Amino acid sequence: MSEELGPDSVALSEGDDAAVADHGDMPFRLRDFSPLFAVSSLHELAAPLDRLQCEVQFQTKLAIFEWERKHWITMALGAVAFLLGTLSPEVMSGGDPMLIGAEGIQSVSSGVFLQMIISVILWVWFAVQIWSLFPIMRTHAISLLVFWNLFIVAQLLYHNENPTFPVGVNASQMMMGTLVVLVVLFFIYFFWKAVSETRDLHIEEYHLHEDVRLMEMEMAEHSLSGWGLMLATWTGTTTLSSWAGAHFVADQNVGTMSTLLIHIVFGLLSLPVLMMVIWYPQRMLGQDTVVRTKAAIAADAELMVQTETTLISNDGKSICPECNTEVGISRSKSGEIIVPCVTEGCTGQSAIGKTCPRCKATTPTRYDCPSCGINAPVLDFLSDVEVW
């Protein structure tokens, strides 16, 4: 792709360009793009808007270039599922608000019920396809689908108190719905944080270079500003679609066909944006990455350290009090005494009084020295100056 260089592009020598082209086969790079309209020409403070234009162009064209047939089929599944759930005669007519639960389902016609079942099946199929297409983003992808439904729940809570929401609303009517929205926004923020921090670790691991210029260029190539804009856009489109849908069914005198149209348009728009939000981090980071925050990585590392047992004594050994032969008794970080299993042929270890994880035998408080055969309390095998 031979487009004009963007405002943040860096001119590199042929050797430098080869040094940074080793991360996947890219049909084009972010630095190949320029803004559609240079807002920075109006004022220099608007330069970030130029950068966002370049990133959105890059991500969109890369998706169009690389998405396979299965990606487009998955998107079509979601669109059909959404339309089947929305364009229902029961929804269009308003239904009977006095019939709820199982009684409400039994009251609908066979055709409407079949349409609802097909919509549910297609949504499940859509989720399965998302799970299959984006292996490193599976948990986050399903979480985003759950968040979408929670936005709908929040709007139902708003409209349950006030069918004309947000007209004539007061604070007491917004408590439960606002709580749901805040919880969802909290988790969306941590999703953004996990992707951003995983990106930072990815650059440190795969693109570390003594040349500061190359490092800065890699940071620019791995910018997530455009992706963050897409995540914010998805949050906005799902919220607006959820509001319009709830507004339409809350009161047929309030909801109009224009409201339903808003629900459909922004709901359909949410699907490709959702797939872009899930796809791009996987494309950038690779399929062997685990998307986590630095705090989660540090917690896992600390947990691994805590699960390891160590010998803590003056000389690092546990010895038999009779023959001074070293034995395999140790003390864990939490102070538990870890003893080899007494069952013949078993190689497991467990704390005193607990069962062996391999053979399920209970660990006794006394131990037989494998060298001299003396039977003594386990504490006698530990040094007198043992600390924990």
N, C-alpha and C positions, 0 to 999 in steps of 0.2 A: 504494500500500500504506500503510495507516494504522495502523502499529504504534507502540507507545510508544517514545519516544526512548531510545537506549542510554545507558550511563553516561558515555561519552566524547563525546556529541553536543555541538555548539556551537549556541547560538541565534543565528540570523542574521537580518538584516533582509531584506526582499523583494529589494532590490537586490543584496545580498551573495549571496543564494541563486542569483540569476540569473547572477552572475559566475562561479560555480563549476559551473554546469550545462551548460557548453558542451562538455564532453568526452564526446561520444557521447550517444545517447538512452538514458538509464537508466530502467527501469521503477520502480526504487526505489534508495535509497542506503544505504550501510552505517550511516549515522547513524539510519536509520529502525528499526533493530532493537534489541531489548533481550534480555538473557540469559534463557534458560528458567528458570534458577534462579540468583538473585543470590548467588554464593558469597562475594562481598565483604561481605555482611551478617553472615557468620560471623567474618570477619577481613579487615581492609583489605589485607593482603598478598596476598589471593586475588583482587584486582581484575583482574590479567591473565587469569585464567580466565574472568571475565565477558566480557572483550574477545574471547577466543578463541571463546566461544559465539556471540557476535554475528557474527564473521567467518565462521565455518563455516555458520551459518544463511544469511547473505547470499550466500555463494558457491554453496551448494547450491540455494537458491531461484532465483538468477540463472541457473544452469545449466538447471534444470527449465523456467524461463520462456523461455530463448533457444535451447536446443538444438533443432535441427531433426531431421527424420526420419533424415537421413543419419548423424547422431551416434549415434542409438539403434541403427541398423542396424549401424554399425561396432562398437559394444559387443557386440551380439548375435553378430556374426561371431567376435569374440575369445572369447566364452563358449562357443560351439559348438566352435571349434577346441580350446579347452582341455579340454572334456569328452570330445571324440573321442580326444584324446591320452591322457587319464587313464583313462577307462572302457574299456580295451582288454582283451579276454580274455587276451592275452599277459601284460599287467601283473598282472591279477587272479590268474592261476595261478602267477606267479613265473617262468615260462619256464624255459629251460635255461641256467644261468649259465656252462656250459662252451662255449657257442657264441657267438662274438662277431663283429663286423664283417659282411662280406658273407655269411659262412656263417650267422650268426645271422639275418640278414634273409631268406635263402633258406629257413630252417627254419620260418618262420611260415606260417600258412594264407593263402589268397588273400583271405579276408574281412578278416583282421587287417591284411594289407599294404595293402588298399584303404582301410581306415579310417585308417591312418597317412598315406597319401598325401593323402587328403582333408583331414586335420588340418593337414598342412604347407601345402597350397594355401590353406586358410582363414587360416592365420597370415600368409602372404605377402599375401593380400588385405587383412587387417586392417592390416598395416604400410603398404601402399599407400594405404589410406583415411586413416590417420593422417597420412601425408605430404601428402596432398591437403587435409585439413581444417585443418591447422595450419601454414601456410607459414613463419611466423617461428620456429617451434619444431621444424622438421623434424629438424635434426641432433640436437637434444636428445631428441626423441621416440624416434628410432631408438636413440640411446645408452641410454635407459632400458630399452628392450626388450633390448638387449645386456646391460645390467647384470642384468636379471632372469635371463637365461640363465647369467650368471657366478655368481650366487648359487646356482643349481642345481649348477653345476660344483663350487663350493666345498663344498656338502653331499655331493656324490659323493666328493670327496677325503676328507672327514671320515669318511664311512661305509665307504670302501674300507679304511681302517685299523682301524676299529672299528664293526661293524654296529649296536652298541647305543648309538652316540653320542647324547647326551653322557655316558651312564653309563659309568663305568670308563675315561674318557679320560685321557690324559697328554699333556704338552706336545709330545713328539716326534711324536705322531700328528696334530697340528694345524697344523704349520708351513705346508704348501702351501695348505691351505684358508684359513687365516687370512690368508696373503699375498694371496690372491685377494679376500677380503672387504675388506681394508684398501685395496687398489687401487680397488675399486668405491666404497667410502665416500669416498675422496679425490676421485674425479670427481663424485660426488653433491654433495659440499660445494662444489666449484667451479661446479656447475650452479646451486645455491642462490645463490652469490655473484654469478654473472653476472646472474641475474634481479633480485636486490636492487639491484645497482649500476646496472643499466639502468633500474630503477624510479626511482632517485634522479635520474638524468640526465633522465628523462622529466618529472619534476616541475619540475626547473630550467628545462626548455625550454618546457613547455606551461602550467605553473601558477605561474610566478614572479609574485609580487605584493608590492607595497610594504607591504601590510597583513599584519603578522606573524600575526594571527589567522587570516586566510585561508590562509596558507601552512601553518600548523599543522593546519588543518582538512583541507587537501589531503593532507598526510602521513598523517593519520588515515584518510582515505578510501582511500588507496593502501597501507594497511598489508598486509604480507605474512605476518603472524604465523599467520593461519589457513591460508594456503597452505603455509607452512613445516611446520605440523602435518600437513597432508595428505601432504607429501613424506616426512616421518618415518613417517607411518602406512603409506604405500606401501612404504617400505623394510622396515618390520616385517612387513607381511602377506606380501610376496614371500619374505622370509627364512623365516618360519614355514611357508609353503606348500612351499617348497623342501625344508626339513628334513623335513616330514611325508612328502612324496613319496619322498625318498631313504630315509627310515627304513622306509617300507612295503616297498620293493622290496629293501632290503639283506638282510633276513633274514625269511622268511615266519613264522618262529617268534617274531620280535620284533614285526614290523609287524602291526597289527590293523585291523579295519574302521574303528575310531574314528580311527586315524592317517590312513587314506585320506580319511575325512570331513573332517578338519582340512585336508588338502591341497586338497580340492575347495572347501571354503567360503572359505578365505583366498585361494586362487587366483582364484576368481570375484570376490571382494571387491576384489582388486588391480586389476581391469580398470576399473571406474568411477573409482576413485581415481587411476589412471594418467591417464585422460582428463581428469579435473579438474585434475591437476597440470600437464598440457600446455596445456589450454584457458585457464585463468584468466590467466596472464601475457599471452597474446595478446589476450584481451579487455580487459585493463587498459591495455596499452601500444600497441595498434593494430597493423595488419598491415604498416606501413611501417618498423617498428623492427627493429634487429638486436640480438639478446640477446647481449651480450658483457660481460666484466669491464672495469673501467677500465684495467687493465694491458694488456689486449689492444687497446683503443682507442688507448692511448698508443703501443704498439709499432707499430701500423699507421701512425699519424701520423709517427713517427720514420722508418719505412721509406720513406714517401712523400718525406720531406725528403731522405733519403740518395740516392734515385734521381734527384733533380733535379740537373742540372749547372749550375754557376755560373761566371762569370768572376771570378777572384780575382787582381787585379793592382792596381798603384798607382792607376790611373785607371779600372779596371773594363773596359778594352778591350784587344783584341789587334789589332795594326796591322802592316801590311806594312813591312818594314825599308827598302824602296826608296822607295815613294810615300806612306807613312804613311796609307794607306787602311785603315779598320777592316775586319777580316775576322771570319768566324764561327768562330774557334777558341777553345776554352775548356778549362778544367781542372776535373775533377769533384772532389767532396769527398775521394775516395780518392787523388787525385793523377794519375789517368789523363788524358791529353790527348785531348779530343774534337774531331774534325775533320769538316767536312761531306763527304759522299760525293763522290768525283771523277767518278762516272758521270753523264753528261749526262741531265738530266731527273729525277734522283733527289734527293729532299729529305731523305734519311736522314742520320744522324750516328752515328759509332762511334769507339771508341778506336783509337789507332795499333796496327797489327798484327792487328786483329780485323776480322771481316766486318760489312758494313753490314746492319742488320736488315731493310732493305727489298729491296735488290737482291743481297745476298750478296757484293758485291765487297769485296776486302781493302783496308783503309785503309793507304796508303803512309806512309812517314816524311817525305816531302817534299810540299810544297804549292805549287800555282800560284796566284799572286795574281790574282783575277778582274779587277783594275783595270789593272795594268801588265804582267801576264803573267810576272813573275819567278818562277823556280822555286828555292825555298830550303828548308832543313830546317824542319820544323814549329816547332822550338824558337825559331828566329829571329823568328817572328811573336809570341812571348810576351815580355812585359817582362822585363828583367834582374832586376827586384826581385820577380818572381812568387814567391809563397809558397803552400804547401799543407800 
